[in-house]
Amino acid sequence: MTEHKEAILVEDCASACAVSNVLTGIALMGTSLKESHKKHLTQYKKLYIGLDRDATTKSFTIANELKSYGIKNVHVKTLEDDLKYYGTPEIEEMFND
């Protein structure tokens, strides 16, 4: 298993698996960030929030919560479609910034 320095918070396991060749996918199993997630997330150099399009507002709320916790390099990735519908080349292109 590859250890990535960047991670993305997603809603489900399928989306977390879809990104696994590019960055670490962390499935929230919904749209709620738990206190137990925060400590784990401090290990990543860059953290993305990539919830489904209908949860964009929640993505910004989570990003602000993580920044308040002390995780500074947090970015919301607004998505046209769920990450589980993309292949590795498309995901690499999305996160090649």
MOZI-V778230 format. One record per backbone hydrogen bond with DSSP energy under -0.5 kcal/mol. NH is the residue of the N-H (numbers start at 1). CO is the residue of the C=O. If there is no record, write none. Layout:
BEGIN
nh:NH co:CO
nh:NH co:CO
END
This chain:
BEGIN
nh:4 co:2
nh:7 co:46
nh:8 co:24
nh:9 co:48
nh:10 co:8
nh:10 co:26
nh:16 co:12
nh:17 co:13
nh:18 co:14
nh:19 co:15
nh:20 co:17
nh:22 co:19
nh:23 co:19
nh:24 co:6
nh:26 co:8
nh:27 co:25
nh:28 co:10
nh:28 co:26
nh:29 co:11
nh:30 co:11
nh:33 co:31
nh:34 co:32
nh:37 co:34
nh:38 co:34
nh:39 co:35
nh:40 co:36
nh:41 co:37
nh:42 co:38
nh:42 co:39
nh:43 co:40
nh:44 co:41
nh:45 co:5
nh:46 co:5
nh:47 co:73
nh:48 co:7
nh:49 co:75
nh:50 co:9
nh:50 co:48
nh:55 co:52
nh:56 co:53
nh:59 co:55
nh:60 co:56
nh:61 co:57
nh:62 co:58
nh:63 co:59
nh:64 co:60
nh:65 co:61
nh:66 co:62
nh:67 co:63
nh:68 co:64
nh:69 co:65
nh:70 co:66
nh:70 co:67
nh:71 co:66
nh:72 co:70
nh:74 co:72
nh:75 co:47
nh:77 co:49
nh:77 co:75
nh:78 co:76
nh:85 co:82
nh:86 co:83
nh:91 co:87
nh:92 co:88
nh:93 co:89
nh:94 co:90
nh:95 co:91
nh:96 co:93
nh:97 co:95
END
